[in-house]
């Protein structure tokens, strides 16, 4: 089975580049979509790599779509979607490859096969099974079915960043495709620069995302809730509840409070105005 991989770059660190180059030991084809303002192609010297320098931040959704289209053109049926801050080990890769290969004939209605993301201070509940159907998963480390991708359409470019993966997963579920998580495949994943605090005997975890991310989180949460509230009302309620929780955490513990809250309000205001795409600051 032909499986490719893509990585979205944005101002990568030396460690990011080292980790990405390790994939070449076991990946057949690696698409690197670089949203940095400079060309980083000199760091990747392999015939296995197809490097695309956007020389502009075109967002995660556009980067994902660019890689998927290249993989489809090259005849791949599956692509692994990675961000630069996570690392899919050879062991994890082989575990997921084995699952996809063994179940090949049964995956026509499966849009994504995801690992279990291990995040500091955050635990994702499981139903105890090795393979679990989910409404949504994070993008990094996912095996994306490109035949299904062609059927349901690509990622929504106008979301730019944040909740791009969530929307795609909800769309898959809505259209009758499955999102599977392999609970026995553990992949470490970072969620912001987390800090742990306590307030009124409650543990509160702050992600400490910057103000621009806060803008997209609020704006896109409202858009996605509007799109899917009649199909997945409980999940959409979770999105808005999470926003209220983030507001409290920022107010109580995070730095640069005023600017973050200002951009959260701007995100809500732009949602009400129907503004989409990249933030025009």
C-alpha positions in Angstrom: 0.0 0.0 0.0 1.3 3.4 -1.0 1.4 5.8 1.9 2.9 9.3 1.8 3.4 12.0 4.5 3.1 15.8 4.7 4.4 18.3 7.2 3.3 21.9 7.5 6.2 24.2 8.3 6.2 27.6 9.8 9.5 29.1 11.0 10.8 25.7 12.0 13.4 25.2 14.7 16.5 23.1 14.3 14.8 20.3 16.3 11.8 20.4 14.0 14.0 20.0 11.0 15.9 17.1 12.6 12.7 15.3 13.4 11.3 15.8 10.0 14.4 14.4 8.3 14.1 11.3 10.5 10.9 10.4 8.6 13.0 9.8 5.5 14.2 6.5 7.0 10.8 4.9 6.7 8.6 7.2 4.5 8.3 6.7 0.8 7.4 10.3 -0.1 7.4 13.4 2.1 5.6 16.6 1.0 6.8 19.7 2.9 4.5 22.7 2.6 6.3 25.7 4.1 4.3 28.7 5.2 7.4 30.5 6.3 8.4 33.9 4.8 11.8 32.4 3.8 12.9 29.4 1.7 14.0 26.5 3.9 14.6 24.0 1.2 18.4 23.8 1.9 17.5 21.8 5.1 16.0 18.9 3.1 18.3 17.1 0.7 16.5 13.9 -0.5 14.8 12.6 -3.6 12.0 11.5 -1.3 11.1 15.2 -0.5 8.9 17.5 -2.5 9.3 20.9 -0.9 6.9 23.8 -1.6 7.9 27.3 -0.4 4.8 29.5 -0.1 6.9 32.4 1.1 3.8 33.5 3.0 1.6 32.1 5.7 -1.3 30.6 3.8 -2.7 28.7 6.8 -2.9 25.1 7.8 -6.0 24.3 5.8 -4.4 25.4 2.5 -1.1 23.6 3.3 -3.1 20.4 3.9 -5.0 20.8 0.7 -1.8 21.4 -1.3 -0.2 18.3 0.0 -3.3 16.1 -0.5 -3.6 17.3 -4.1 0.1 16.5 -4.8 -0.3 13.1 -3.2 -3.4 12.3 -5.3 -1.5 13.3 -8.4 1.3 11.0 -7.5 -1.1 8.1 -7.1 -1.1 7.8 -3.3 -4.2 6.5 -1.5 -3.2 7.6 2.0 -1.3 10.6 3.4 -0.1 11.1 7.0 -0.7 14.6 8.1 1.9 16.0 10.5 2.6 19.4 12.1 6.2 20.3 12.8 5.8 20.2 16.6 4.9 16.5 16.8 6.9 13.4 16.0 5.6 10.1 14.6 8.1 7.4 15.6 8.9 4.5 13.3 7.2 2.2 15.8 4.0 4.3 15.7 4.2 4.5 12.0 4.5 0.7 11.6 1.6 0.1 14.0 -0.7 2.3 12.0 0.5 1.0 8.7 -0.2 -2.5 9.8 -3.7 -1.6 10.8 -4.4 0.2 7.5 -2.9 -2.6 5.5 -4.7 -5.4 7.4 -8.1 -3.5 7.2 -7.6 -2.2 3.7 -10.8 -3.7 2.2 -12.8 -2.5 5.2 -11.7 1.2 5.2 -13.7 2.5 2.2 -16.0 4.4 4.6 -13.1 5.5 7.0 -11.9 9.0 6.4 -9.2 9.2 9.1 -7.2 6.7 11.2 -5.6 8.6 14.1 -3.2 7.7 16.9 -4.0 8.5 20.5 -2.5 11.9 21.3 -0.6 12.0 24.6 -0.6 15.7 25.8 0.9 17.1 28.9 -1.8 17.8 31.5 -4.7 16.7 29.2 -6.2 13.2 29.2 -8.5 12.1 26.4 -11.1 9.6 27.6 -11.4 6.2 25.8 -14.1 3.5 25.8 -11.4 0.9 26.5 -11.3 -0.5 23.0 -8.2 -0.7 20.9 -10.1 1.0 18.0 -12.6 3.7 18.8 -14.9 5.7 16.6 -14.6 9.5 17.3 -16.4 12.6 16.2 -13.2 14.5 15.9 -9.4 14.1 16.4 -6.4 16.4 16.0 -4.7 16.3 12.6 -1.1 15.5 13.6 -0.2 11.8 13.0 -3.4 11.0 11.2 -3.6 8.6 8.2 -5.9 10.4 5.8 -7.9 8.4 3.2 -7.4 10.3 0.0 -10.2 8.5 -1.8 -12.6 9.8 0.8 -10.9 13.2 0.7 -11.9 13.5 -3.0 -15.5 12.5 -2.1 -16.1 15.0 0.8 -14.0 17.9 -0.4 -10.8 19.4 1.1 -10.2 21.3 4.3 -11.8 24.7 4.5 -9.2 27.3 3.5 -11.1 30.2 5.0 -10.8 28.7 8.5 -7.0 29.4 8.0 -5.9 27.8 11.3 -7.6 26.4 14.4 -10.4 23.9 14.2 -9.5 23.0 10.6 -9.2 19.4 11.7 -12.4 19.5 13.8 -14.5 20.8 10.9 -13.2 18.1 8.5 -13.9 15.3 11.0 -17.4 16.5 11.7 -18.0 16.7 8.0 -16.8 13.2 7.6 -19.2 12.0 10.3 -22.1 14.0 8.9 -21.6 12.4 5.4 -21.4 8.8 6.8 -17.7 8.3 7.0 -15.8 7.2 10.1 -13.0 8.7 12.1 -11.1 6.0 14.0 -8.6 6.4 16.8 -6.2 3.6 17.6 -6.0 3.9 21.4 -3.0 1.6 21.6 -0.8 3.8 19.4 0.5 6.6 21.6 1.9 9.7 20.0 3.1 12.7 22.0 1.6 16.0 21.0 2.0 19.5 22.4 -0.9 21.9 23.0 0.5 25.3 23.4 2.8 26.3 26.3 0.8 24.8 29.1 0.9 25.9 32.7 -1.1 24.4 35.6 -2.9 26.6 38.2 -5.3 26.1 41.0 -8.3 28.3 41.8 -10.9 27.6 44.5 -9.5 24.1 44.8 -9.9 23.4 41.1 -7.1 22.6 38.7 -7.0 24.9 35.7 -4.8 24.4 32.7 -3.8 27.3 30.6 -2.5 26.8 27.0 -1.1 30.3 26.8 -1.7 30.7 23.1 -1.0 34.1 21.6 -3.6 36.7 20.8 -3.8 35.8 17.1 -4.6 32.2 17.8 -7.3 33.4 20.3 -8.9 35.3 17.4 -9.1 32.2 15.2 -10.3 30.0 18.0 -13.2 32.2 18.9 -14.2 33.0 15.3 -14.0 29.5 14.0 -15.7 28.0 17.1 -18.7 30.1 16.3 -18.7 29.3 12.6 -18.4 25.5 13.2 -21.1 25.6 15.9 -23.4 27.3 13.5 -22.6 24.8 10.7 -23.1 21.6 12.8 -25.4 22.5 15.7 -28.3 20.7 14.3 -26.3 17.5 13.6 -23.9 17.4 16.6 -25.6 19.7 19.2 -23.7 18.4 22.3 -20.3 18.7 20.6 -21.1 22.2 19.5 -22.1 23.1 23.0 -18.7 21.8 24.1 -17.0 24.3 21.7 -18.8 27.3 23.2 -18.4 26.1 26.8 -14.6 25.8 26.1 -14.5 29.4 25.0 -16.0 30.5 28.2 -13.5 28.4 30.1 -10.6 29.9 28.1 -11.9 33.4 28.9 -11.8 32.7 32.6 -8.3 31.2 32.4 -6.9 34.1 30.5 -8.5 36.6 32.9 -7.2 34.8 35.9 -3.7 33.5 34.9 -2.4 34.3 31.5 -0.1 37.2 30.5 -1.1 39.8 27.9 -4.7 39.5 29.0 -6.0 42.7 27.5 -4.8 42.0 24.0 -5.9 38.4 24.0 -9.4 39.3 25.2 -9.5 42.1 22.7 -8.8 39.7 19.8 -11.3 37.2 21.2 -13.9 39.9 20.9 -12.7 40.7 17.4 -13.0 37.1 16.5 -16.6 37.0 17.7 -17.3 40.4 16.0 -15.9 39.1 12.7 -18.0 36.0 12.9 -21.1 38.2 13.3 -20.0 40.2 10.2 -19.4 37.0 8.2 -15.6 37.7 7.8 -13.5 34.7 7.0 -10.0 33.9 5.9 -6.7 35.3 7.2 -6.9 37.9 9.9 -6.5 41.3 8.3 -4.9 43.1 11.3 
